[in-house]
Amino acid sequence: QVQLVESGGGLVQAGGSLRLSCAASGLSFSDVPVAVAWFRQAPGKQRELVASKSSDDTTTYADSVKGRFGISRDNVKNMVYLQMNSLKPEDTAVYYCALVRALPGRPPRRENEYNYWGQGTQVTVSS
């Protein structure tokens, strides 16, 4: 059974940085082609895609985070990371790691295309 566990959230001042981590178990990134993603959900808003990366490193970012956030993956450790720089109060949300078995190429962008999810980690950016 695939499980995802996020960590690294917290409270940070605007302009600061955080690095989120997602540990995957139950499958091996080096054996199975998977796409990984980070989504976020702010209070009262729908969950939205932040960044996604396929097994061939094709990457997509939401326009709101381009140039500030970076998604990466370690296929040996089965880890996914989200480096968040120049954080803004509007980045405040619960951040979720997601995964789906997928062929290389453009990674899925819609929430319903991912079938494995972590429990979420809270990121709060103060002004």
PENOR-V965091 format. One record per backbone hydrogen bond with DSSP energy under -1.0 kcal/mol. NH is the residue of the N-H (numbers start at 0). CO is the residue of the C=O. If there is no record, write none. Layout:
BEGIN
[[NH	CO] [NH	CO]]
END
This chain:
BEGIN
[[2	24] [4	22] [6	20] [11	123] [13	125] [14	86] [15	12] [17	83] [19	81] [20	6] [21	79] [22	4] [23	77] [24	2] [30	27] [31	27] [34	99] [35	52] [36	97] [37	50] [38	95] [39	47] [40	93] [44	41] [47	39] [49	37] [50	37] [51	59] [52	35] [53	57] [56	53] [59	51] [61	49] [64	61] [67	64] [68	64] [69	82] [71	80] [73	78] [77	73] [78	73] [79	21] [80	71] [81	19] [82	69] [83	17] [84	67] [86	15] [90	87] [91	88] [92	122] [93	40] [94	120] [95	38] [97	36] [98	115] [99	34] [101	32] [112	109] [113	110] [115	98] [117	96] [120	94] [122	92] [123	9] [125	11]]
END
